[in-house]
Amino acid sequence: TRAPIVSALTRTLQAEGVAGLYRGIGIAAVGSAPALALYFTTYEVAKERLRKVPGLSGETSFIADFGAGFVAETVACILFVPIDLVKER
């Protein structure tokens, strides 16, 4: 038996051609672009602010960077998850 991904790829190409592989890319871009912009903006702001906290600069900046990533992902998910849900439905 073929892997499910190969079967889906083959069926899509036969039924819709190469264009079928990109169906839905518009809504994905509409959701992803703002979410990525929000993520990177939030990450940079949070990183800058967390590195000013005593004990989170210098060699321990990993903790500030990790925290900034956590904050940025949380904020971006608030925007991205509802849009992704609509896309999937």
Residue frames relative to the residue before (quaternion, step in Angstrom):
aa qw qx qy qz dx dy dz
T 1.0000 0.0000 0.0000 0.0000 0.00 0.00 0.00
R 0.4395 -0.6883 0.5134 0.2636 3.51 -1.12 0.67
A 0.5986 -0.5541 0.4368 0.3793 3.51 -1.21 0.52
P 0.6017 -0.5945 0.3899 0.3639 3.62 -1.03 0.72
I 0.6395 0.5317 -0.3403 0.4386 3.59 0.99 -0.72
V 0.6461 0.5076 -0.3175 0.4733 3.57 1.04 -0.77
S 0.6392 0.5226 -0.3205 0.4643 3.58 0.99 -0.81
A 0.6620 0.4979 -0.3032 0.4710 3.59 0.92 -0.90
L 0.6410 0.5237 -0.3155 0.4640 3.57 0.98 -0.86
T 0.6702 0.5009 -0.2938 0.4621 3.57 0.89 -0.95
R 0.6654 0.5002 -0.3041 0.4632 3.60 0.89 -0.92
T 0.6588 0.5099 -0.3111 0.4574 3.58 0.93 -0.88
L 0.6692 0.4961 -0.3051 0.4615 3.58 0.87 -0.90
Q 0.6679 0.4945 -0.3065 0.4641 3.60 0.96 -0.80
A 0.7339 0.4424 -0.2402 0.4560 3.58 0.89 -0.91
E 0.8423 0.1901 -0.0480 0.5020 3.58 0.87 -0.95
G 0.4508 -0.6779 0.4598 0.3547 3.58 1.22 -0.26
V 0.7695 -0.3509 0.2577 0.4673 3.55 -1.31 -0.15
A 0.6005 0.5806 -0.3617 0.4142 3.60 1.04 -0.71
G 0.6018 0.5844 -0.3503 0.4167 3.59 1.11 -0.62
L 0.6018 0.5691 -0.3515 0.4364 3.57 1.17 -0.53
Y 0.7459 0.3893 -0.2011 0.5016 3.57 1.18 -0.54
R 0.3651 0.7226 -0.5054 0.2987 3.60 1.24 0.23
G 0.7897 0.2838 -0.2300 0.4929 3.55 -0.82 0.99
I 0.4604 0.7011 -0.4494 0.3075 3.58 1.23 -0.03
G 0.5820 0.6039 -0.3707 0.3989 3.59 1.12 -0.57
I 0.7020 0.4393 -0.2721 0.4900 3.57 0.81 -0.96
A 0.6020 0.5484 -0.3611 0.4543 3.59 1.10 -0.60
A 0.6665 0.4889 -0.2958 0.4788 3.58 0.99 -0.82
V 0.6217 0.5457 -0.3378 0.4491 3.56 1.03 -0.81
G 0.7162 0.4297 -0.2493 0.4902 3.58 1.01 -0.78
S 0.7035 0.5031 -0.2716 0.4221 3.55 0.92 -0.91
A 0.6456 0.5506 -0.3386 0.4067 3.59 0.87 -0.87
P 0.7031 0.4264 -0.2968 0.4856 3.64 0.74 -0.86
A 0.6274 0.5375 -0.3437 0.4465 3.59 1.02 -0.73
L 0.6608 0.4920 -0.3054 0.4775 3.60 0.98 -0.81
A 0.6361 0.5179 -0.3290 0.4679 3.57 0.98 -0.82
L 0.6609 0.4972 -0.2993 0.4758 3.55 0.95 -0.87
Y 0.6338 0.5398 -0.3314 0.4440 3.59 0.97 -0.86
F 0.7278 0.4444 -0.2642 0.4506 3.59 0.67 -1.08
T 0.6287 0.5219 -0.3372 0.4676 3.59 1.05 -0.72
T 0.6699 0.4909 -0.2916 0.4746 3.57 0.89 -0.96
Y 0.6305 0.5449 -0.3331 0.4411 3.59 0.97 -0.82
E 0.6935 0.4794 -0.2862 0.4553 3.57 0.81 -0.97
V 0.6583 0.4959 -0.3139 0.4714 3.60 0.95 -0.85
A 0.6779 0.4870 -0.2957 0.4646 3.59 0.87 -0.94
K 0.6346 0.5318 -0.3307 0.4530 3.60 0.98 -0.80
E 0.6531 0.5176 -0.3070 0.4597 3.56 0.93 -0.93
R 0.7050 0.4598 -0.2690 0.4683 3.57 0.88 -0.93
L 0.6727 0.4960 -0.3113 0.4523 3.61 0.93 -0.80
R 0.6386 0.5260 -0.3338 0.4518 3.60 1.07 -0.63
K 0.6181 0.5307 -0.3486 0.4635 3.59 1.23 -0.26
V 0.5321 0.6104 -0.4092 0.4204 3.58 1.27 -0.24
P 0.5058 -0.6541 0.4580 0.3264 3.61 -0.80 0.93
G 0.7892 0.2894 -0.2408 0.4852 3.54 -0.92 0.98
L 0.7141 0.4226 -0.2624 0.4925 3.59 1.22 -0.16
S 0.6014 0.5230 -0.3849 0.4655 3.58 1.15 0.45
G 0.7180 0.4293 -0.3183 0.4460 3.54 -1.28 0.11
E 0.8458 -0.1214 0.1032 0.5092 3.55 -0.92 -0.93
T 0.6927 0.4543 -0.2820 0.4840 3.59 1.15 -0.46
S 0.3482 0.7619 -0.4906 0.2400 3.58 1.21 0.30
F 0.4677 0.6628 -0.4518 0.3712 3.61 1.23 -0.24
I 0.6475 0.5175 -0.3200 0.4588 3.58 0.97 -0.84
A 0.6531 0.4967 -0.3120 0.4789 3.60 0.97 -0.81
D 0.6622 0.5005 -0.3066 0.4659 3.59 0.95 -0.85
F 0.6399 0.5175 -0.3148 0.4728 3.56 1.00 -0.84
G 0.6600 0.5058 -0.2953 0.4705 3.56 0.94 -0.89
A 0.6403 0.5199 -0.3200 0.4662 3.57 1.01 -0.82
G 0.6379 0.5218 -0.3173 0.4691 3.58 1.02 -0.77
F 0.6434 0.5247 -0.3103 0.4630 3.55 1.01 -0.85
V 0.6647 0.4928 -0.2936 0.4786 3.57 0.91 -0.93
A 0.6700 0.5083 -0.3024 0.4487 3.59 0.88 -0.94
E 0.6566 0.5049 -0.3152 0.4632 3.60 0.93 -0.83
T 0.6390 0.5279 -0.3232 0.4566 3.58 0.98 -0.81
V 0.6801 0.4827 -0.2869 0.4714 3.57 0.87 -0.97
A 0.6680 0.4965 -0.3085 0.4605 3.62 0.90 -0.87
C 0.6421 0.5330 -0.3273 0.4433 3.60 1.01 -0.75
I 0.5689 0.5807 -0.3850 0.4370 3.58 1.12 -0.58
L 0.7012 0.4184 -0.2531 0.5188 3.59 1.09 -0.69
F 0.7478 0.4764 -0.2396 0.3953 3.55 0.74 -1.10
V 0.6440 0.5612 -0.3508 0.3837 3.61 0.84 -0.84
P 0.6735 0.4686 -0.3376 0.4614 3.67 0.77 -0.76
I 0.6485 0.5022 -0.3230 0.4722 3.61 0.98 -0.76
D 0.6400 0.5145 -0.3182 0.4737 3.58 1.00 -0.80
L 0.6262 0.5406 -0.3305 0.4543 3.57 1.01 -0.76
V 0.6474 0.4991 -0.3092 0.4859 3.58 0.95 -0.86
K 0.6426 0.5311 -0.3195 0.4505 3.58 0.96 -0.87
E 0.6919 0.4885 -0.2770 0.4538 3.58 0.91 -0.89
R 0.6623 0.4873 -0.3153 0.4738 3.59 1.06 -0.62
